[in-house]
């Protein structure tokens, strides 16, 4: 199980306590019950030991012995392949490629709007907020169709979406206005024990876990 108390683990994930991309990587760690240290830090003041390994100081950064990875989606893929049980990707190459395309589309369509809401002026942020809400509403048939995103099994796609949905209230998007199908899907994700343990203290203040 991931912990932050000691530097004894062979694997360390340097993570922002509020970044959705970092949250995705942490969620994979907890879903797969991987023993690792999670080192939370201020991205504006990266620690020296991180900068020695990754001069960009970007979050998340995964370090395992001589390996240094600093792209959230690559980290998620690596963890799933390095620790294959339980699998979070489908096993056949075609399905895996399709899943990667879906994640890429989520990053392009939703995470880009998330970034705009957080980092832009109010006019641009308001527009991005409206577009994100409309896009989520338009995806309702997909959220309704199966227990997880286009699947009967929890996957890396859900690990990608869950942190974004968790942040909706803090972005000024009330989940109730984003549709019943999305709310039911989101609550299925939020009720998973690994999701609760993946949250930083700062992230716990963004939303409430379902009863």
C-alpha positions as CSV (number, residue, x, y, z in Angstrom):
1,X,0.0,0.0,0.0
2,X,1.3,3.5,-0.8
3,X,2.6,5.5,2.1
4,X,4.4,8.7,2.8
5,X,6.1,8.0,6.1
6,X,9.5,6.6,5.1
7,X,11.9,6.5,2.2
8,X,12.4,2.7,2.4
9,X,10.4,1.7,-0.7
10,X,12.2,0.9,-3.9
11,X,9.5,3.0,-5.7
12,X,8.7,6.6,-5.2
13,X,6.0,8.7,-6.8
14,X,6.6,12.4,-6.6
15,X,3.2,14.0,-6.7
16,X,1.4,17.3,-6.5
17,X,-1.4,17.0,-3.9
18,X,-3.9,18.7,-6.3
19,X,-3.0,17.7,-9.9
20,X,-5.5,15.5,-11.6
21,X,-2.8,13.8,-13.7
22,X,-0.9,12.9,-10.5
23,X,-4.1,11.7,-8.9
24,X,-4.6,9.3,-11.9
25,X,-1.2,7.8,-11.3
26,X,-1.8,7.5,-7.5
27,X,-5.2,5.8,-8.2
28,X,-3.4,3.1,-10.2
29,X,-1.0,2.5,-7.4
30,X,-3.8,2.0,-4.9
31,X,-6.0,-0.1,-7.2
32,X,-3.1,-2.5,-7.7
33,X,-2.0,-2.3,-4.0
34,X,1.6,-1.4,-5.0
35,X,4.0,-0.7,-2.3
36,X,5.4,2.7,-3.0
37,X,6.2,6.0,-1.3
38,X,4.1,8.9,-2.3
39,X,6.1,12.1,-1.9
40,X,3.8,15.1,-2.0
41,X,5.4,18.4,-2.9
42,X,4.7,22.0,-4.0
43,X,5.2,22.0,-7.8
44,X,6.4,25.7,-7.5
45,X,9.2,24.5,-5.3
46,X,10.3,21.0,-6.3
47,X,12.5,19.2,-3.8
48,X,16.2,18.9,-4.6
49,X,16.1,15.1,-4.7
50,X,13.4,15.3,-7.4
51,X,15.3,17.9,-9.5
52,X,18.4,15.7,-9.4
53,X,16.4,12.9,-11.1
54,X,14.1,15.1,-13.3
55,X,15.3,18.7,-13.8
56,X,11.8,19.8,-15.0
57,X,10.4,19.0,-11.5
58,X,7.1,17.9,-13.3
59,X,4.4,16.1,-11.4
60,X,4.0,13.2,-11.4
61,X,7.4,11.6,-11.5
62,X,7.9,7.9,-10.8
63,X,11.3,6.7,-9.7
64,X,12.1,3.0,-9.4
65,X,15.8,2.2,-9.0
66,X,17.4,3.6,-12.2
67,X,14.1,4.3,-13.9
68,X,12.6,7.8,-14.0
69,X,9.3,8.4,-15.7
70,X,7.5,11.8,-15.7
71,X,4.4,11.5,-17.9
72,X,1.2,10.4,-16.0
73,X,-0.1,8.2,-18.8
74,X,3.2,6.5,-19.3
75,X,3.5,5.9,-15.6
76,X,0.0,4.4,-15.5
77,X,0.9,2.0,-18.4
78,X,4.2,1.1,-16.8
79,X,2.6,0.3,-13.4
80,X,-0.1,-1.9,-15.1
81,X,2.6,-3.9,-17.0
82,X,5.0,-4.0,-14.2
83,X,2.3,-5.3,-11.8
84,X,-0.1,-7.2,-14.0
85,X,-2.6,-8.3,-11.4
86,X,-5.3,-7.1,-11.3
87,X,-5.0,-6.0,-15.0
88,X,-6.4,-2.5,-15.8
89,X,-6.0,-2.9,-19.5
90,X,-7.6,-5.4,-21.8
91,X,-5.2,-8.1,-22.8
92,X,-5.5,-8.2,-26.6
93,X,-3.5,-5.7,-28.6
94,X,-6.5,-4.3,-30.5
95,X,-8.5,-3.6,-27.3
96,X,-5.4,-2.0,-25.6
97,X,-4.8,0.2,-28.6
98,X,-8.5,1.3,-28.5
99,X,-8.2,2.1,-24.8
100,X,-5.1,4.2,-25.4
101,X,-7.0,6.2,-28.1
102,X,-9.9,6.8,-25.7
103,X,-7.5,8.1,-23.0
104,X,-5.8,10.3,-25.6
105,X,-9.2,11.7,-26.6
106,X,-10.1,12.3,-22.9
107,X,-6.9,14.2,-22.5
108,X,-7.5,16.3,-25.6
109,X,-11.2,17.0,-25.0
110,X,-11.6,17.1,-21.2
111,X,-8.3,17.6,-19.6
112,X,-7.4,20.5,-21.9
113,X,-10.6,22.2,-20.7
114,X,-9.7,21.4,-17.1
115,X,-6.4,23.1,-17.6
116,X,-8.1,26.1,-19.2
117,X,-10.6,26.4,-16.3
118,X,-7.7,26.3,-13.7
119,X,-5.2,28.4,-15.5
120,X,-7.1,31.0,-17.6
121,X,-8.8,34.3,-16.9
122,X,-12.5,34.2,-16.0
123,X,-13.8,34.7,-19.5
124,X,-11.9,31.8,-20.9
125,X,-12.5,29.7,-17.8
126,X,-16.3,30.3,-18.1
127,X,-16.3,29.2,-21.7
128,X,-14.2,26.1,-20.9
129,X,-16.5,25.3,-17.9
130,X,-19.6,25.4,-20.2
131,X,-17.9,23.3,-22.9
132,X,-16.8,20.6,-20.3
133,X,-20.3,20.4,-18.8
134,X,-21.9,20.1,-22.3
135,X,-19.4,17.4,-23.3
136,X,-20.0,15.4,-20.2
137,X,-23.7,15.6,-20.7
138,X,-23.4,14.5,-24.3
139,X,-21.5,11.4,-23.1
140,X,-24.5,10.3,-20.9
141,X,-25.3,7.2,-23.1
142,X,-21.8,5.9,-22.7
143,X,-21.9,6.4,-18.9
144,X,-25.3,4.6,-18.8
145,X,-24.5,1.7,-21.0
146,X,-22.1,-0.3,-18.8
147,X,-20.9,-0.2,-15.2
148,X,-17.6,1.4,-16.2
149,X,-16.5,3.4,-19.2
150,X,-17.3,1.2,-22.2
151,X,-16.5,-1.8,-20.1
152,X,-17.8,-4.2,-17.5
153,X,-14.5,-4.0,-15.7
154,X,-12.7,-1.1,-14.1
155,X,-9.8,0.0,-16.2
156,X,-7.1,2.7,-16.8
157,X,-9.8,4.7,-18.6
158,X,-11.7,5.0,-15.4
159,X,-8.5,5.9,-13.5
160,X,-8.2,8.7,-16.0
161,X,-11.7,10.0,-15.7
162,X,-12.3,9.6,-11.9
163,X,-9.9,12.5,-10.8
164,X,-11.5,14.9,-13.3
165,X,-15.0,14.1,-12.1
166,X,-13.9,14.4,-8.5
167,X,-12.8,18.0,-9.2
168,X,-16.1,19.2,-10.8
169,X,-17.4,21.0,-7.7
170,X,-14.1,22.8,-7.2
171,X,-14.3,23.8,-10.9
172,X,-17.7,25.4,-10.5
173,X,-19.7,22.5,-12.1
174,X,-22.3,21.1,-9.8
175,X,-22.4,17.3,-10.5
176,X,-26.2,17.3,-10.3
177,X,-26.3,19.5,-13.3
178,X,-24.1,17.2,-15.3
179,X,-26.7,14.5,-15.6
180,X,-27.9,11.5,-13.6
181,X,-26.0,9.0,-15.7
182,X,-22.7,10.7,-15.0
183,X,-23.5,11.0,-11.3
184,X,-24.2,7.3,-11.0
185,X,-21.0,6.4,-12.9
186,X,-19.0,8.8,-10.7
187,X,-20.3,7.4,-7.5
188,X,-19.4,3.9,-8.6
189,X,-15.8,5.1,-9.0
190,X,-15.8,7.1,-5.8
191,X,-17.1,4.2,-3.7
192,X,-14.1,2.0,-4.6
193,X,-11.8,1.7,-1.6
194,X,-8.7,2.5,-3.7
195,X,-10.2,5.8,-4.7
196,X,-10.7,6.9,-1.2
197,X,-7.1,6.0,-0.2
198,X,-5.7,7.7,-3.3
199,X,-7.0,11.1,-2.2
200,X,-4.5,13.6,-0.7
201,X,-5.8,15.8,2.1
202,X,-6.2,18.7,-0.3
203,X,-8.2,16.6,-2.7
204,X,-10.5,15.5,0.1
205,X,-11.6,19.1,0.5
206,X,-12.7,19.2,-3.2
207,X,-15.7,16.9,-2.9
208,X,-17.5,14.4,-0.7
209,X,-17.3,10.6,-0.9
210,X,-20.7,9.0,-1.4
211,X,-22.3,7.4,1.6
